[in-house]
């Protein structure tokens, strides 16, 4: 039981540390996503932004087809497909 609490505390600290190290503009959406308060769409945005090094334009250019969120990635262009 104590180990579980310690692990949760360490996990919370790492989330806080991670949030503190990211660009301020993305901090609230990240914290909302990891706390389960974000919509699925906003959680995906937070994931993609983080994955692409906090560079929004890179999310649009993402070609990682093996990512399970690829079809749902934000900031895609209209008509963006594999055709």
Secondary structure, 3 states (H helix, E strand, C coil): CHHHHHHHHHHHHHHHHHHHHCCHHHHHHHHHHHCCCCCHHHHHHHHHHHHCCCCHHHHHHCCCCCCCCHHHCCCCCCCCCCC
